[in-house]
Amino acid sequence: MNNIYLVGNLVADPQTRVISDTLKVANFSIAVEDRVGPRKPKTTSYFDVVAWNKTAEIIVEHFTKGAKLAVFGHVKQETYENKEGKKVSKFTVVADQILNIPARERNTTQAAQSEPVYASTGDDIPF
């Protein structure tokens, strides 16, 4: 089973491209903090993420640099040759669902009123 669940912050604003009339793609990176133990320093891992069609539209419309979000998806391995002719492998997260995580607010009434943004690709992944 190939599933991944990440919670992190957008490193930069998502970039989008229109490939055809019916195919859109958004690329972005998220930073995920990890703490191995209570007295260990935090480490940060960075993940490249791709979203297609409706999910791509939503990520570009509703999320900007620094936004906290959850990404549910799967990992895809891409292999290619670099300029020196060496075979290189890269892993990318393909977002199946995206959910915003609102910032913590002191006023719980405001927090309860903020509506989450949720995107699910369904069957719109082109492969």
N, CA, C and O atoms as CSV, one atom per row, in Angstrom:
chain,resi,resn,atom,element,x,y,z
A,1,MET,N,N,0.848,-1.162,0.000
A,1,MET,CA,C,0.000,0.000,0.000
A,1,MET,C,C,0.901,1.235,0.000
A,1,MET,O,O,1.858,1.301,0.772
A,2,ASN,N,N,0.611,2.188,-0.837
A,2,ASN,CA,C,1.423,3.397,-0.993
A,2,ASN,C,C,0.598,4.604,-0.557
A,2,ASN,O,O,-0.088,5.221,-1.372
A,3,ASN,N,N,0.668,4.936,0.732
A,3,ASN,CA,C,-0.050,6.089,1.274
A,3,ASN,C,C,0.904,6.934,2.101
A,3,ASN,O,O,1.808,6.415,2.756
A,4,ILE,N,N,0.690,8.237,2.063
A,4,ILE,CA,C,1.486,9.147,2.879
A,4,ILE,C,C,0.571,10.231,3.433
A,4,ILE,O,O,-0.346,10.694,2.755
A,5,TYR,N,N,0.836,10.627,4.671
A,5,TYR,CA,C,0.077,11.674,5.350
A,5,TYR,C,C,1.093,12.624,5.954
A,5,TYR,O,O,1.905,12.214,6.784
A,6,LEU,N,N,1.061,13.887,5.552
A,6,LEU,CA,C,2.012,14.884,6.021
A,6,LEU,C,C,1.278,16.106,6.540
A,6,LEU,O,O,0.257,16.508,5.981
A,7,VAL,N,N,1.792,16.692,7.598
A,7,VAL,CA,C,1.285,17.964,8.108
A,7,VAL,C,C,2.479,18.902,8.171
A,7,VAL,O,O,3.481,18.609,8.824
A,8,GLY,N,N,2.365,20.027,7.489
A,8,GLY,CA,C,3.473,20.971,7.467
A,8,GLY,C,C,3.050,22.333,6.968
A,8,GLY,O,O,1.863,22.642,6.868
A,9,ASN,N,N,4.054,23.147,6.653
A,9,ASN,CA,C,3.820,24.513,6.188
A,9,ASN,C,C,4.346,24.669,4.770
A,9,ASN,O,O,5.375,24.102,4.404
A,10,LEU,N,N,3.607,25.465,3.968
A,10,LEU,CA,C,4.058,25.745,2.607
A,10,LEU,C,C,5.356,26.538,2.643
A,10,LEU,O,O,5.470,27.530,3.363
A,11,VAL,N,N,6.325,26.094,1.866
A,11,VAL,CA,C,7.623,26.758,1.800
A,11,VAL,C,C,7.527,28.027,0.953
A,11,VAL,O,O,8.190,29.021,1.247
A,12,ALA,N,N,6.706,27.994,-0.093
A,12,ALA,CA,C,6.503,29.137,-0.989
A,12,ALA,C,C,5.091,29.037,-1.552
A,12,ALA,O,O,4.417,28.020,-1.387
A,13,ASP,N,N,4.653,30.095,-2.216
A,13,ASP,CA,C,3.337,30.045,-2.866
A,13,ASP,C,C,3.329,28.931,-3.914
A,13,ASP,O,O,4.320,28.745,-4.620
A,14,PRO,N,N,2.229,28.192,-4.025
A,14,PRO,CA,C,2.135,27.134,-5.035
A,14,PRO,C,C,2.237,27.706,-6.457
A,14,PRO,O,O,1.765,28.809,-6.731
A,15,GLN,N,N,2.851,26.946,-7.334
A,15,GLN,CA,C,2.966,27.319,-8.746
A,15,GLN,C,C,2.032,26.429,-9.548
A,15,GLN,O,O,1.972,25.219,-9.326
A,16,THR,N,N,1.300,27.030,-10.486
A,16,THR,CA,C,0.335,26.258,-11.263
A,16,THR,C,C,0.618,26.390,-12.756
A,16,THR,O,O,1.156,27.395,-13.222
A,17,ARG,N,N,0.237,25.344,-13.493
A,17,ARG,CA,C,0.349,25.335,-14.954
A,17,ARG,C,C,-0.915,24.719,-15.530
A,17,ARG,O,O,-1.503,23.810,-14.944
A,18,VAL,N,N,-1.318,25.221,-16.671
A,18,VAL,CA,C,-2.428,24.625,-17.403
A,18,VAL,C,C,-1.802,23.826,-18.534
A,18,VAL,O,O,-1.148,24.386,-19.414
A,19,ILE,N,N,-2.005,22.517,-18.505
A,19,ILE,CA,C,-1.411,21.643,-19.504
A,19,ILE,C,C,-2.315,21.528,-20.727
A,19,ILE,O,O,-1.841,21.498,-21.862
A,20,SER,N,N,-3.623,21.466,-20.481
A,20,SER,CA,C,-4.604,21.441,-21.574
A,20,SER,C,C,-5.897,22.034,-21.032
A,20,SER,O,O,-5.941,22.513,-19.899
A,21,ASP,N,N,-6.944,22.000,-21.841
A,21,ASP,CA,C,-8.234,22.541,-21.402
A,21,ASP,C,C,-8.768,21.836,-20.160
A,21,ASP,O,O,-9.477,22.440,-19.356
A,22,THR,N,N,-8.434,20.577,-20.005
A,22,THR,CA,C,-8.994,19.798,-18.897
A,22,THR,C,C,-7.954,19.361,-17.869
A,22,THR,O,O,-8.286,18.627,-16.938
A,23,LEU,N,N,-6.711,19.795,-18.018
A,23,LEU,CA,C,-5.642,19.313,-17.144
A,23,LEU,C,C,-4.838,20.467,-16.552
A,23,LEU,O,O,-4.187,21.223,-17.273
A,24,LYS,N,N,-4.896,20.589,-15.207
A,24,LYS,CA,C,-4.141,21.623,-14.486
A,24,LYS,C,C,-3.273,20.933,-13.451
A,24,LYS,O,O,-3.634,19.880,-12.925
A,25,VAL,N,N,-2.118,21.538,-13.162
A,25,VAL,CA,C,-1.216,20.973,-12.168
A,25,VAL,C,C,-0.644,22.093,-11.307
A,25,VAL,O,O,-0.340,23.179,-11.800
A,26,ALA,N,N,-0.502,21.810,-10.016
A,26,ALA,CA,C,0.127,22.750,-9.085
A,26,ALA,C,C,1.282,22.032,-8.401
A,26,ALA,O,O,1.153,20.883,-7.979
A,27,ASN,N,N,2.401,22.720,-8.299
A,27,ASN,CA,C,3.568,22.189,-7.614
A,27,ASN,C,C,3.874,23.072,-6.413
A,27,ASN,O,O,3.807,24.298,-6.497
A,28,PHE,N,N,4.208,22.439,-5.300
A,28,PHE,CA,C,4.576,23.179,-4.111
A,28,PHE,C,C,5.412,22.287,-3.207
A,28,PHE,O,O,5.482,21.074,-3.407
A,29,SER,N,N,6.040,22.889,-2.221
A,29,SER,CA,C,6.831,22.157,-1.237
A,29,SER,C,C,6.301,22.460,0.145
A,29,SER,O,O,5.847,23.570,0.425
A,30,ILE,N,N,6.366,21.447,1.016
A,30,ILE,CA,C,5.984,21.676,2.403
A,30,ILE,C,C,7.147,21.286,3.312
A,30,ILE,O,O,7.901,20.356,3.027
A,31,ALA,N,N,7.268,22.025,4.412
A,31,ALA,CA,C,8.261,21.748,5.442
A,31,ALA,C,C,7.558,21.047,6.592
A,31,ALA,O,O,6.558,21.542,7.112
A,32,VAL,N,N,8.081,19.899,6.987
A,32,VAL,CA,C,7.486,19.101,8.054
A,32,VAL,C,C,8.499,18.985,9.188
A,32,VAL,O,O,9.610,18.491,8.995
A,33,GLU,N,N,8.104,19.446,10.372
A,33,GLU,CA,C,8.988,19.358,11.532
A,33,GLU,C,C,8.839,17.995,12.195
A,33,GLU,O,O,7.750,17.424,12.258
A,34,ASP,N,N,9.961,17.495,12.684
A,34,ASP,CA,C,9.967,16.198,13.349
A,34,ASP,C,C,10.846,16.292,14.586
A,34,ASP,O,O,11.929,16.876,14.557
A,35,ARG,N,N,10.365,15.716,15.650
A,35,ARG,CA,C,11.159,15.664,16.881
A,35,ARG,C,C,11.270,14.191,17.256
A,35,ARG,O,O,10.264,13.519,17.484
A,36,VAL,N,N,12.501,13.702,17.317
A,36,VAL,CA,C,12.724,12.292,17.599
A,36,VAL,C,C,12.426,11.957,19.055
A,36,VAL,O,O,11.870,10.896,19.338
A,37,GLY,N,N,12.777,12.824,19.965
A,37,GLY,CA,C,12.536,12.581,21.382
A,37,GLY,C,C,12.300,13.897,22.092
A,37,GLY,O,O,12.502,14.961,21.507
A,38,PRO,N,N,11.869,13.842,23.364
A,38,PRO,CA,C,11.551,15.082,24.073
A,38,PRO,C,C,12.738,16.023,24.254
A,38,PRO,O,O,12.552,17.237,24.343
A,39,ARG,N,N,13.944,15.485,24.310
A,39,ARG,CA,C,15.125,16.331,24.516
A,39,ARG,C,C,15.965,16.477,23.247
A,39,ARG,O,O,17.057,17.045,23.277
A,40,LYS,N,N,15.463,15.978,22.175
A,40,LYS,CA,C,16.190,16.063,20.899
A,40,LYS,C,C,15.769,17.329,20.167
A,40,LYS,O,O,14.634,17.781,20.314
A,41,PRO,N,N,16.668,17.903,19.384
A,41,PRO,CA,C,16.293,19.096,18.611
A,41,PRO,C,C,15.334,18.731,17.475
A,41,PRO,O,O,15.323,17.604,16.980
A,42,LYS,N,N,14.547,19.702,17.089
A,42,LYS,CA,C,13.639,19.499,15.958
A,42,LYS,C,C,14.459,19.416,14.668
A,42,LYS,O,O,15.482,20.085,14.520
A,43,THR,N,N,13.994,18.594,13.758
A,43,THR,CA,C,14.557,18.562,12.415
A,43,THR,C,C,13.426,18.879,11.447
A,43,THR,O,O,12.256,18.648,11.751
A,44,THR,N,N,13.771,19.396,10.306
A,44,THR,CA,C,12.772,19.732,9.296
A,44,THR,C,C,13.074,18.974,8.017
A,44,THR,O,O,14.206,18.978,7.533
A,45,SER,N,N,12.060,18.328,7.475
A,45,SER,CA,C,12.169,17.645,6.183
A,45,SER,C,C,11.309,18.392,5.184
A,45,SER,O,O,10.260,18.932,5.535
A,46,TYR,N,N,11.754,18.423,3.944
A,46,TYR,CA,C,11.042,19.133,2.885
A,46,TYR,C,C,10.555,18.124,1.849
A,46,TYR,O,O,11.293,17.233,1.429
A,47,PHE,N,N,9.295,18.287,1.448
A,47,PHE,CA,C,8.678,17.378,0.488
A,47,PHE,C,C,8.136,18.158,-0.697
A,47,PHE,O,O,7.437,19.157,-0.529
A,48,ASP,N,N,8.467,17.691,-1.909
A,48,ASP,CA,C,7.869,18.247,-3.117
A,48,ASP,C,C,6.532,17.565,-3.333
A,48,ASP,O,O,6.423,16.342,-3.244
A,49,VAL,N,N,5.500,18.376,-3.623
A,49,VAL,CA,C,4.141,17.854,-3.771
A,49,VAL,C,C,3.573,18.333,-5.105
A,49,VAL,O,O,3.837,19.456,-5.534
A,50,VAL,N,N,2.796,17.478,-5.752
A,50,VAL,CA,C,2.091,17.837,-6.977
A,50,VAL,C,C,0.604,17.569,-6.764
A,50,VAL,O,O,0.224,16.549,-6.189
A,51,ALA,N,N,-0.235,18.497,-7.234
A,51,ALA,CA,C,-1.693,18.343,-7.147
A,51,ALA,C,C,-2.272,18.572,-8.535
A,51,ALA,O,O,-1.771,19.397,-9.299
A,52,TRP,N,N,-3.321,17.842,-8.850
A,52,TRP,CA,C,-3.916,17.920,-10.185
A,52,TRP,C,C,-5.321,18.500,-10.138
A,52,TRP,O,O,-6.030,18.372,-9.139
A,53,ASN,N,N,-5.709,19.135,-11.230
A,53,ASN,CA,C,-7.061,19.611,-11.529
A,53,ASN,C,C,-7.712,20.388,-10.392
A,53,ASN,O,O,-7.173,21.419,-9.991
A,54,LYS,N,N,-8.847,19.942,-9.853
A,54,LYS,CA,C,-9.580,20.710,-8.843
A,54,LYS,C,C,-8.720,20.952,-7.596
A,54,LYS,O,O,-8.758,22.036,-7.015
A,55,THR,N,N,-7.960,19.956,-7.195
A,55,THR,CA,C,-7.083,20.131,-6.036
A,55,THR,C,C,-6.025,21.187,-6.337
A,55,THR,O,O,-5.679,21.979,-5.461
A,56,ALA,N,N,-5.512,21.209,-7.550
A,56,ALA,CA,C,-4.537,22.230,-7.946
A,56,ALA,C,C,-5.157,23.618,-7.881
A,56,ALA,O,O,-4.524,24.558,-7.398
A,57,GLU,N,N,-6.385,23.756,-8.362
A,57,GLU,CA,C,-7.070,25.054,-8.315
A,57,GLU,C,C,-7.248,25.531,-6.874
A,57,GLU,O,O,-7.006,26.696,-6.561
A,58,ILE,N,N,-7.670,24.624,-6.009
A,58,ILE,CA,C,-7.930,24.998,-4.620
A,58,ILE,C,C,-6.649,25.369,-3.885
A,58,ILE,O,O,-6.638,26.335,-3.121
A,59,ILE,N,N,-5.584,24.631,-4.099
A,59,ILE,CA,C,-4.335,24.946,-3.398
A,59,ILE,C,C,-3.823,26.321,-3.812
A,59,ILE,O,O,-3.298,27.056,-2.976
A,60,VAL,N,N,-3.964,26.679,-5.074
A,60,VAL,CA,C,-3.500,27.985,-5.551
A,60,VAL,C,C,-4.406,29.110,-5.049
A,60,VAL,O,O,-3.921,30.187,-4.703
A,61,GLU,N,N,-5.713,28.869,-5.006
A,61,GLU,CA,C,-6.667,29.900,-4.571
A,61,GLU,C,C,-6.631,30.181,-3.070
A,61,GLU,O,O,-6.794,31.328,-2.652
A,62,HIS,N,N,-6.419,29.155,-2.263
A,62,HIS,CA,C,-6.630,29.287,-0.822
A,62,HIS,C,C,-5.375,29.199,0.047
A,62,HIS,O,O,-5.458,29.438,1.251
A,63,PHE,N,N,-4.229,28.869,-0.519
A,63,PHE,CA,C,-3.037,28.666,0.292
A,63,PHE,C,C,-1.884,29.526,-0.203
A,63,PHE,O,O,-1.661,29.656,-1.406
A,64,THR,N,N,-1.153,30.113,0.742
A,64,THR,CA,C,0.027,30.917,0.428
A,64,THR,C,C,1.180,30.477,1.320
A,64,THR,O,O,1.009,29.676,2.239
A,65,LYS,N,N,2.338,31.012,1.034
A,65,LYS,CA,C,3.549,30.680,1.780
A,65,LYS,C,C,3.281,30.759,3.290
A,65,LYS,O,O,2.693,31.725,3.776
A,66,GLY,N,N,3.722,29.729,4.020
A,66,GLY,CA,C,3.577,29.689,5.465
A,66,GLY,C,C,2.310,29.020,5.956
A,66,GLY,O,O,2.216,28.694,7.140
A,67,ALA,N,N,1.323,28.802,5.082
A,67,ALA,CA,C,0.062,28.185,5.504
A,67,ALA,C,C,0.305,26.761,5.996
A,67,ALA,O,O,1.109,26.020,5.430
A,68,LYS,N,N,-0.400,26.397,7.050
A,68,LYS,CA,C,-0.295,25.039,7.582
A,68,LYS,C,C,-1.367,24.186,6.935
A,68,LYS,O,O,-2.527,24.591,6.858
A,69,LEU,N,N,-0.981,22.994,6.466
A,69,LEU,CA,C,-1.928,22.117,5.804
A,69,LEU,C,C,-1.562,20.664,6.002
A,69,LEU,O,O,-0.432,20.331,6.359
A,70,ALA,N,N,-2.541,19.804,5.761
A,70,ALA,CA,C,-2.339,18.359,5.768
A,70,ALA,C,C,-2.475,17.872,4.339
A,70,ALA,O,O,-3.377,18.287,3.612
A,71,VAL,N,N,-1.579,16.995,3.946
A,71,VAL,CA,C,-1.603,16.412,2.605
A,71,VAL,C,C,-1.746,14.907,2.759
A,71,VAL,O,O,-0.948,14.263,3.440
A,72,PHE,N,N,-2.767,14.354,2.124
A,72,PHE,CA,C,-2.967,12.919,2.062
A,72,PHE,C,C,-2.692,12.519,0.614
A,72,PHE,O,O,-3.238,13.127,-0.307
A,73,GLY,N,N,-1.867,11.521,0.406
A,73,GLY,CA,C,-1.576,11.147,-0.972
A,73,GLY,C,C,-0.751,9.884,-1.071
A,73,GLY,O,O,-0.793,9.014,-0.202
A,74,HIS,N,N,0.001,9.808,-2.157
A,74,HIS,CA,C,0.885,8.670,-2.373
A,74,HIS,C,C,2.202,9.177,-2.955
A,74,HIS,O,O,2.283,10.296,-3.461
A,75,VAL,N,N,3.225,8.339,-2.875
A,75,VAL,CA,C,4.559,8.711,-3.320
A,75,VAL,C,C,4.797,8.145,-4.711
A,75,VAL,O,O,4.471,6.995,-5.007
A,76,LYS,N,N,5.377,8.994,-5.556
A,76,LYS,CA,C,5.711,8.577,-6.918
A,76,LYS,C,C,7.210,8.763,-7.121
A,76,LYS,O,O,7.768,9.805,-6.778
A,77,GLN,N,N,7.853,7.748,-7.678
A,77,GLN,CA,C,9.279,7.827,-7.963
A,77,GLN,C,C,9.486,8.157,-9.438
A,77,GLN,O,O,8.914,7.518,-10.321
A,78,GLU,N,N,10.312,9.163,-9.681
A,78,GLU,CA,C,10.653,9.548,-11.044
A,78,GLU,C,C,12.142,9.303,-11.247
A,78,GLU,O,O,12.953,9.665,-10.394
A,79,THR,N,N,12.503,8.696,-12.359
A,79,THR,CA,C,13.895,8.433,-12.675
A,79,THR,C,C,14.221,9.112,-13.996
A,79,THR,O,O,13.461,9.019,-14.960
A,80,TYR,N,N,15.363,9.797,-14.028
A,80,TYR,CA,C,15.781,10.495,-15.242
A,80,TYR,C,C,17.291,10.600,-15.265
A,80,TYR,O,O,17.961,10.310,-14.274
A,81,GLU,N,N,17.826,11.018,-16.410
A,81,GLU,CA,C,19.265,11.241,-16.537
A,81,GLU,C,C,19.551,12.723,-16.412
A,81,GLU,O,O,18.891,13.547,-17.046
A,82,ASN,N,N,20.547,13.065,-15.583
A,82,ASN,CA,C,20.907,14.471,-15.418
A,82,ASN,C,C,21.836,14.911,-16.548
A,82,ASN,O,O,22.099,14.139,-17.470
A,83,LYS,N,N,22.330,16.141,-16.482
A,83,LYS,CA,C,23.169,16.705,-17.547
A,83,LYS,C,C,24.453,15.924,-17.763
A,83,LYS,O,O,24.996,15.904,-18.867
A,84,GLU,N,N,24.933,15.287,-16.717
A,84,GLU,CA,C,26.170,14.505,-16.820
A,84,GLU,C,C,25.910,13.076,-17.294
A,84,GLU,O,O,26.842,12.280,-17.397
A,85,GLY,N,N,24.651,12.747,-17.584
A,85,GLY,CA,C,24.296,11.417,-18.048
A,85,GLY,C,C,24.130,10.400,-16.930
A,85,GLY,O,O,24.013,9.203,-17.193
A,86,LYS,N,N,24.120,10.855,-15.703
A,86,LYS,CA,C,23.975,9.977,-14.548
A,86,LYS,C,C,22.492,9.779,-14.239
A,86,LYS,O,O,21.707,10.727,-14.282
A,87,LYS,N,N,22.118,8.538,-13.928
A,87,LYS,CA,C,20.734,8.218,-13.599
A,87,LYS,C,C,20.413,8.761,-12.204
A,87,LYS,O,O,21.128,8.481,-11.242
A,88,VAL,N,N,19.329,9.544,-12.102
A,88,VAL,CA,C,18.914,10.184,-10.854
A,88,VAL,C,C,17.486,9.754,-10.546
A,88,VAL,O,O,16.661,9.602,-11.447
A,89,SER,N,N,17.205,9.561,-9.251
A,89,SER,CA,C,15.870,9.191,-8.822
A,89,SER,C,C,15.343,10.260,-7.880
A,89,SER,O,O,16.073,10.748,-7.017
A,90,LYS,N,N,14.077,10.624,-8.042
A,90,LYS,CA,C,13.448,11.643,-7.218
A,90,LYS,C,C,12.079,11.135,-6.773
A,90,LYS,O,O,11.353,10.509,-7.546
A,91,PHE,N,N,11.739,11.416,-5.516
A,91,PHE,CA,C,10.431,11.041,-4.992
A,91,PHE,C,C,9.566,12.286,-4.853
A,91,PHE,O,O,10.030,13.318,-4.367
A,92,THR,N,N,8.317,12.190,-5.277
A,92,THR,CA,C,7.361,13.284,-5.198
A,92,THR,C,C,6.082,12.761,-4.557
A,92,THR,O,O,5.676,11.623,-4.794
A,93,VAL,N,N,5.449,13.611,-3.738
A,93,VAL,CA,C,4.159,13.259,-3.153
A,93,VAL,C,C,3.072,13.737,-4.102
A,93,VAL,O,O,3.046,14.908,-4.479
A,94,VAL,N,N,2.181,12.843,-4.486
A,94,VAL,CA,C,1.027,13.196,-5.301
A,94,VAL,C,C,-0.146,13.388,-4.335
A,94,VAL,O,O,-0.577,12.440,-3.678
A,95,ALA,N,N,-0.654,14.609,-4.255
A,95,ALA,CA,C,-1.715,14.933,-3.298
A,95,ALA,C,C,-3.056,14.412,-3.792
A,95,ALA,O,O,-3.520,14.786,-4.869
A,96,ASP,N,N,-3.669,13.551,-3.003
A,96,ASP,CA,C,-5.020,13.081,-3.289
A,96,ASP,C,C,-6.044,13.942,-2.554
A,96,ASP,O,O,-7.143,14.176,-3.057
A,97,GLN,N,N,-5.675,14.415,-1.354
A,97,GLN,CA,C,-6.544,15.287,-0.557
A,97,GLN,C,C,-5.680,16.321,0.164
A,97,GLN,O,O,-4.553,16.035,0.568
A,98,ILE,N,N,-6.225,17.518,0.317
A,98,ILE,CA,C,-5.537,18.585,1.038
A,98,ILE,C,C,-6.532,19.217,2.003
A,98,ILE,O,O,-7.691,19.447,1.659
A,99,LEU,N,N,-6.065,19.491,3.211
A,99,LEU,CA,C,-6.907,20.089,4.236
A,99,LEU,C,C,-6.121,21.192,4.922
A,99,LEU,O,O,-4.987,20.981,5.352
A,100,ASN,N,N,-6.735,22.384,5.024
A,100,ASN,CA,C,-6.034,23.446,5.746
A,100,ASN,C,C,-6.140,23.196,7.235
A,100,ASN,O,O,-7.105,22.603,7.717
A,101,ILE,N,N,-5.137,23.656,7.952
A,101,ILE,CA,C,-5.138,23.571,9.407
A,101,ILE,C,C,-5.064,25.006,9.907
A,101,ILE,O,O,-4.004,25.628,9.849
A,102,PRO,N,N,-6.185,25.538,10.400
A,102,PRO,CA,C,-6.206,26.940,10.836
A,102,PRO,C,C,-5.200,27.189,11.951
A,102,PRO,O,O,-4.936,26.313,12.775
A,103,ALA,N,N,-4.646,28.391,11.964
A,103,ALA,CA,C,-3.712,28.780,13.020
A,103,ALA,C,C,-4.454,28.788,14.348
A,103,ALA,O,O,-5.646,29.092,14.406
A,104,ARG,N,N,-3.750,28.457,15.390
A,104,ARG,CA,C,-4.372,28.487,16.715
A,104,ARG,C,C,-4.698,29.920,17.078
A,104,ARG,O,O,-3.882,30.828,16.923
A,105,GLU,N,N,-5.909,30.095,17.564
A,105,GLU,CA,C,-6.343,31.433,17.952
A,105,GLU,C,C,-6.713,31.433,19.422
A,105,GLU,O,O,-7.202,30.435,19.952
A,106,ARG,N,N,-6.482,32.539,20.065
A,106,ARG,CA,C,-6.809,32.650,21.490
A,106,ARG,C,C,-8.316,32.673,21.702
A,106,ARG,O,O,-8.815,32.159,22.703
A,107,ASN,N,N,-9.029,33.262,20.773
A,107,ASN,CA,C,-10.479,33.368,20.888
A,107,ASN,C,C,-11.099,32.122,20.259
A,107,ASN,O,O,-11.092,31.989,19.035
A,108,THR,N,N,-11.633,31.211,21.063
A,108,THR,CA,C,-12.183,29.962,20.547
A,108,THR,C,C,-13.426,30.178,19.704
A,108,THR,O,O,-13.745,29.338,18.863
A,109,THR,N,N,-14.140,31.288,19.905
A,109,THR,CA,C,-15.315,31.584,19.083
A,109,THR,C,C,-14.878,31.827,17.646
A,109,THR,O,O,-15.512,31.324,16.719
A,110,GLN,N,N,-13.812,32.586,17.443
A,110,GLN,CA,C,-13.309,32.830,16.093
A,110,GLN,C,C,-12.826,31.537,15.460
A,110,GLN,O,O,-13.081,31.295,14.280
A,111,ALA,N,N,-12.140,30.713,16.217
A,111,ALA,CA,C,-11.623,29.453,15.686
A,111,ALA,C,C,-12.766,28.543,15.247
A,111,ALA,O,O,-12.664,27.869,14.222
A,112,ALA,N,N,-13.842,28.519,16.006
A,112,ALA,CA,C,-14.978,27.669,15.659
A,112,ALA,C,C,-15.691,28.167,14.409
A,112,ALA,O,O,-16.303,27.376,13.691
A,113,GLN,N,N,-15.619,29.475,14.138
A,113,GLN,CA,C,-16.305,30.039,12.988
A,113,GLN,C,C,-15.512,29.866,11.693
A,113,GLN,O,O,-16.105,29.915,10.616
A,114,SER,N,N,-14.192,29.666,11.760
A,114,SER,CA,C,-13.411,29.535,10.533
A,114,SER,C,C,-13.692,28.176,9.898
A,114,SER,O,O,-13.639,27.141,10.561
A,115,GLU,N,N,-13.990,28.200,8.611
A,115,GLU,CA,C,-14.317,26.974,7.904
A,115,GLU,C,C,-13.080,26.411,7.237
A,115,GLU,O,O,-12.305,27.165,6.649
A,116,PRO,N,N,-12.869,25.085,7.315
A,116,PRO,CA,C,-11.699,24.495,6.689
A,116,PRO,C,C,-11.855,24.445,5.169
A,116,PRO,O,O,-12.963,24.347,4.642
A,117,VAL,N,N,-10.734,24.514,4.495
A,117,VAL,CA,C,-10.706,24.325,3.048
A,117,VAL,C,C,-10.253,22.899,2.821
A,117,VAL,O,O,-9.216,22.482,3.338
A,118,TYR,N,N,-11.018,22.156,2.057
A,118,TYR,CA,C,-10.742,20.747,1.834
A,118,TYR,C,C,-10.807,20.469,0.346
A,118,TYR,O,O,-11.746,20.884,-0.334
A,119,ALA,N,N,-9.813,19.770,-0.152
A,119,ALA,CA,C,-9.801,19.415,-1.566
A,119,ALA,C,C,-9.534,17.943,-1.712
A,119,ALA,O,O,-8.665,17.398,-1.031
A,120,SER,N,N,-10.257,17.296,-2.579
A,120,SER,CA,C,-10.043,15.889,-2.867
A,120,SER,C,C,-10.022,15.696,-4.371
A,120,SER,O,O,-10.884,16.207,-5.085
A,121,THR,N,N,-9.043,14.964,-4.840
A,121,THR,CA,C,-8.906,14.790,-6.275
A,121,THR,C,C,-9.933,13.833,-6.843
A,121,THR,O,O,-10.332,13.972,-7.999
A,122,GLY,N,N,-10.361,12.881,-6.069
A,122,GLY,CA,C,-11.267,11.887,-6.622
A,122,GLY,C,C,-10.544,11.098,-7.695
A,122,GLY,O,O,-9.503,10.497,-7.428
A,123,ASP,N,N,-11.075,11.091,-8.887
A,123,ASP,CA,C,-10.453,10.336,-9.981
A,123,ASP,C,C,-9.808,11.234,-11.016
A,123,ASP,O,O,-9.654,10.817,-12.164
A,124,ASP,N,N,-9.428,12.442,-10.659
A,124,ASP,CA,C,-8.951,13.341,-11.698
A,124,ASP,C,C,-7.439,13.300,-11.902
A,124,ASP,O,O,-6.898,14.168,-12.586
A,125,ILE,N,N,-6.743,12.320,-11.330
A,125,ILE,CA,C,-5.317,12.187,-11.581
A,125,ILE,C,C,-5.143,11.544,-12.958
A,125,ILE,O,O,-5.783,10.531,-13.242
A,126,PRO,N,N,-4.295,12.108,-13.816
A,126,PRO,CA,C,-4.228,11.660,-15.207
A,126,PRO,C,C,-3.450,10.372,-15.451
A,126,PRO,O,O,-3.140,10.075,-16.605
A,127,PHE,N,N,-3.125,9.603,-14.435
A,127,PHE,CA,C,-2.395,8.363,-14.664
A,127,PHE,C,C,-2.906,7.260,-13.783
A,127,PHE,O,O,-2.403,6.138,-13.844
